[in-house]
Amino acid sequence: MEIVKDSHIGLNIKIDTSICAVMDYFEIFLNRMILCRKAAEKLETEFWLVINGQRVI
C-alpha cells in the first residue's frame, strides 16, 4: 500500500491474467477493497485501486 500525503491511498496490484482473471480477483477480494475505501474516507482522502498499471477506482 502506498500513502501519499494529502492526496490518496493507493493499492497497486499486478495480476497475472494467465493464472487468474481480474474478475475472479474482484470476487475474492471485494470486501477488502470496500474496507480500504471506507478507511480512506475516514482519513478524509481518496482510495485508488490500480490493477496492472490502470486506475480502476
C-alpha positions in Angstrom: 0.0 0.0 0.0 1.2 3.5 -0.8 0.3 6.5 1.2 0.7 9.9 -0.4 0.2 12.8 2.0 -2.9 15.0 1.2 -3.7 13.0 -1.9 -4.8 9.4 -1.8 -4.2 5.9 -0.5 -3.4 3.6 -3.4 -3.5 -0.1 -3.7 -1.3 -1.1 -6.7 -1.8 -4.7 -7.8 -0.2 -6.8 -10.5 -2.4 -9.7 -11.6 -1.0 -12.4 -13.9 -4.1 -12.9 -16.1 -2.8 -16.2 -17.3 -3.4 -17.6 -13.8 -6.4 -15.5 -12.5 -8.9 -13.3 -14.3 -9.3 -9.8 -13.0 -13.0 -10.5 -12.3 -12.1 -13.6 -10.2 -9.8 -11.4 -8.1 -12.7 -8.9 -7.6 -15.0 -11.7 -6.4 -12.4 -12.9 -3.9 -11.2 -9.5 -2.5 -14.2 -7.2 -3.0 -14.9 -6.9 0.8 -11.3 -6.0 1.5 -11.4 -3.3 -1.2 -14.6 -1.9 0.3 -12.9 -1.7 3.7 -9.9 0.1 2.1 -12.3 2.7 0.5 -14.1 3.2 3.8 -10.9 3.6 5.7 -9.7 6.2 3.2 -13.0 8.1 3.7 -12.4 8.1 7.5 -8.9 9.5 6.8 -10.5 12.2 4.6 -8.6 11.1 1.5 -9.3 9.1 -1.7 -8.8 5.4 -2.3 -7.3 4.5 -5.7 -7.2 0.9 -7.0 -4.6 0.4 -9.7 -4.5 -3.0 -11.5 -1.7 -3.8 -13.9 -1.0 -0.1 -14.3 -4.6 1.0 -14.9 -6.5 3.0 -12.3 -9.8 1.2 -11.8 -11.3 3.2 -8.9 
